[in-house]
């Protein structure tokens, strides 16, 4: 049980999504909406932020792999 529960990347993605959701919910509450609408806005923002930050904080290896795959596919079409 020496491994962490979440990886560093997963923790960062979830933390950023939580901050985005809290900011959206807080701004909605300050705009005069009620608590239920503020909560829904915060949850929606957090839900959309997870895939956004997950893609934004991409590992270097997968970025290289995608570029290499794209080059191979492109060459196959031309040849």
N, C-alpha and C positions, 0 to 999 in steps of 0.2 A: 504493500500500500504506500509505496514511496512516490508513485506517479501523481501528478496533480489531477484534479477532477476535470478541469477544462484546459485546453491548450492556451497559450498566450494570445494567439490570434483570435480564438473564439471568445475569450474574455474581453479583448479589446473591441470586437465587433458588438458584443452584447452591451458593453458599457456605453459605447457611442450611440447605439440605438436607444438605450435607456435615457441618455441625456437629450437626444433629439425628441423623444416622446414627452419628456418632462418639460422641455422648452415649448413644444407645441401646445401641450395642455395648459401650461401657465399663461402663455400668451392668449389662448382662447378664453381663459377665465378672466384675464385682465380686460378683454374686449367686451365683457359684460354677459357672456353666455353663462348658463347654469353649470353646476358641477357635473351632471351626467354628460352634457355635450362636451365639456372640457375633457372629461375622462375618455370619451370615445375618440376625440381628436388626438389625444396623446397616444392612445393605443394604436390608432391607425398610423400615426407617424412612426411609431416604434416598429410596427410591423413592416412598413415599407422601407425603413432604414436598415433593417437587418440584411436583406439581399444587396442593397446599395453599398453598405460598408464592407460586406463580404467580398464583393467584386472589386471594390476600391483597394482593399488591403489584400491584394492577390500575392501569392508567393512568387518569387522570382522564377523558380523552376517551371511552374505551370505556364507562365508567360512565354518562356523560351520554347516550351513544348508546343504551344499553340502556334507560334510563329514558324517553327520548323514544320509542323503539319501543314500549315497553309502553303509554305513553299513547295512541299512535296506534291500536294494536290494540284497546285498551279502548273508545275512542271509536267505532270502526267497529262493534263489537258492539252498542253502545247505539243507534246511529243507523241 
